[in-house]
Amino acid sequence: MVVHRGDSLWTIAARHLGPNATDAQIAAEWPRWWAANQDVIGSDPNLLLPGQRLQPPSGP
């Protein structure tokens, strides 16, 4: 998944989970995206740059 301008880990997780995802599910999922891509994102999960390539977290 390529980061686009205006994306956040919250919106990426929500998009990945689908339109029926609850806020609680998204809140649990976005840290998994950060953990899976911390080498790309860095230490600040709020700082995504357009063009970064993120991999979905593995497992449930």
C-alpha positions in Angstrom: 0.0 0.0 0.0 1.4 3.4 -1.0 0.8 6.3 1.3 -1.1 9.2 -0.3 -1.3 12.8 0.9 -3.7 13.1 3.8 -3.3 9.4 4.8 -2.9 8.4 8.5 -2.4 5.1 10.0 -6.0 5.3 11.3 -7.4 5.9 7.7 -5.1 3.2 6.3 -6.2 0.7 9.0 -9.9 1.6 8.4 -9.6 1.2 4.7 -7.9 -2.2 5.1 -10.6 -3.4 7.6 -13.4 -2.3 5.4 -16.5 -0.1 5.7 -18.1 -2.1 8.6 -15.0 -1.7 10.9 -15.8 -0.2 14.3 -13.8 2.6 15.9 -12.6 0.0 18.4 -11.3 -2.3 15.7 -9.5 0.5 13.9 -8.0 1.7 17.2 -6.6 -1.8 17.8 -5.4 -2.2 14.2 -3.5 1.0 13.5 -0.7 0.3 16.0 -0.2 -3.1 14.3 0.4 -1.2 11.0 2.9 1.0 12.8 4.7 -2.0 14.3 4.8 -3.7 10.9 6.2 -0.7 9.2 8.2 1.2 11.9 11.4 0.8 9.8 9.7 2.8 7.1 7.6 5.2 9.2 10.1 5.9 12.0 9.4 6.8 15.6 6.4 9.1 15.0 3.3 7.2 13.8 1.7 10.5 12.9 4.3 11.4 10.3 3.5 9.5 7.1 5.0 10.7 3.9 3.4 10.4 0.5 5.1 7.6 -1.5 6.0 5.5 1.5 5.2 1.8 0.9 3.6 0.0 3.8 3.0 -3.7 4.3 -0.1 -4.9 6.1 0.6 -6.5 9.4 0.7 -10.3 9.4 -1.6 -12.5 11.4 -5.0 -11.7 13.0 
